[in-house]
C-alpha cells in the first residue's frame, strides 16, 4: 500500500503538444497528491497539488485530476514549451507525520 | 527558497569514514525529512521528524543516524560510509501536511 506507480518513465513531445503523466496507488488513507518538477541538477519544486475532496485543479497550463475511486491521479500540461523539459514526480501523502511517497519520476522532453 | 539550506553541496569521503550532512530551516516547520535520490529509484525516505526530539525511520534507514535537538536543524550522519551510500541527499521541510520545500541537495561520493 506504500508505493506509487508512475507512467510513463519517459515522454517526448513536440512543442505545443499536450503531455499527460499518470500515477496509481493502492491505499485508501492517502488524501494529498502533489506534483514536483525537477530540472537538471536542481531541487524538486512543487508545481501543483490536489486534496481528496477535489476532482480537478488547474493553474495556467498545468492541471491535475484525481479519481479516488480508481486510485489514480494525473498531471496534464497543455501547450508544452521547451522549458517544461524536466523530471516530474508524483507523490501521495496526508497520513502520518506529513510523509510523502514518491513515484519513480517521468523524464519529459519537449522538442522545439 | 533560502529558508532551507543544506551543507555541504558536494562531499567526497572514503569508505568507513563518518560524515554528517547538515540541514537548516528558518520557518519553524514541524516536519523535516531526509531523502536520497538515485537513478532508477526516485526519491526514497531515509528518516523523518515530526518535531524536536521526535524522529522515525523511513524506507531506507540502515547505516544512517539523525537527531533533532532544535526545530530548525536536522543533521543526517552516515556512521561508516559505504559506496552504496553514494547519492544525492535532499532535506525537506513542511508544515501541517502540506507539500514539501526541498533544500538544494548534497551530492555525496564515497570512494
Interface residues (C-beta under 8 A of the other chain):
Chain A: X2 X32 X34 X36 X42 X43 X44 X45 X46 X49 X89 X93 X94 X97 X98 X99 X100 X101 X102 X103 X104 X105
Chain B: X30 X31 X33 X35 X40 X41 X42 X43 X44 X45 X48 X50 X56 X58 X59 X90 X94 X96 X97 X98 X99 X100 X101 X102 X103 X104 X105
